[in-house]
């Protein structure tokens, strides 16, 4: 859902539905890898960090 802000907790729940124990830093690591892969498409940072809340896909920049 472009433009919607997802918290780390929401992302962890969605990505790890088997309820394994992961650190919220794991989500940061995944986001870093996604940003690197997406950067190949264009020189923009499409995944925006929302301080204290989570992450969102910024469609305005796409």
C-alpha positions as a Python dict, from the first residue, in 0.01 Angstrom:
ca = {
    (1, 'X'): (0, 0, 0),
    (2, 'X'): (207, 295, -124),
    (3, 'X'): (194, 594, 108),
    (4, 'X'): (83, 392, 412),
    (5, 'X'): (323, 384, 704),
    (6, 'X'): (406, 40, 841),
    (7, 'X'): (561, 1, 1185),
    (8, 'X'): (844, -243, 1246),
    (9, 'X'): (604, -452, 1452),
    (10, 'X'): (354, -474, 1164),
    (11, 'X'): (632, -573, 925),
    (12, 'X'): (768, -836, 1165),
    (13, 'X'): (421, -986, 1218),
    (14, 'X'): (361, -1003, 843),
    (15, 'X'): (706, -1134, 748),
    (16, 'X'): (743, -1380, 1035),
    (17, 'X'): (397, -1530, 1072),
    (18, 'X'): (547, -1838, 1241),
    (19, 'X'): (606, -1617, 1550),
    (20, 'X'): (979, -1676, 1568),
    (21, 'X'): (1171, -1432, 1782),
    (22, 'X'): (1344, -1164, 1576),
    (23, 'X'): (1488, -826, 1661),
    (24, 'X'): (1337, -511, 1515),
    (25, 'X'): (1688, -446, 1384),
    (26, 'X'): (1622, -742, 1152),
    (27, 'X'): (1358, -533, 976),
    (28, 'X'): (1609, -248, 941),
    (29, 'X'): (1851, -490, 777),
    (30, 'X'): (1585, -610, 532),
    (31, 'X'): (1493, -250, 447),
    (32, 'X'): (1859, -169, 383),
    (33, 'X'): (1886, -463, 142),
    (34, 'X'): (1562, -367, -35),
    (35, 'X'): (1682, -9, -76),
    (36, 'X'): (2005, -134, -232),
    (37, 'X'): (1819, -358, -477),
    (38, 'X'): (1564, -91, -569),
    (39, 'X'): (1843, 164, -624),
    (40, 'X'): (1944, -34, -933),
    (41, 'X'): (1611, 65, -1095),
    (42, 'X'): (1649, 435, -1024),
    (43, 'X'): (1863, 666, -819),
    (44, 'X'): (1586, 739, -571),
    (45, 'X'): (1518, 624, -218),
    (46, 'X'): (1162, 500, -260),
    (47, 'X'): (1138, 354, 89),
    (48, 'X'): (1113, 638, 337),
    (49, 'X'): (1184, 614, 707),
    (50, 'X'): (924, 783, 924),
    (51, 'X'): (1106, 869, 1246),
    (52, 'X'): (957, 693, 1547),
    (53, 'X'): (689, 521, 1341),
    (54, 'X'): (822, 293, 1066),
    (55, 'X'): (857, 287, 689),
    (56, 'X'): (655, 378, 383),
    (57, 'X'): (679, 351, 7),
    (58, 'X'): (687, 708, -121),
    (59, 'X'): (497, 700, -450),
    (60, 'X'): (544, 1073, -500),
    (61, 'X'): (910, 1005, -576),
    (62, 'X'): (845, 712, -809),
}
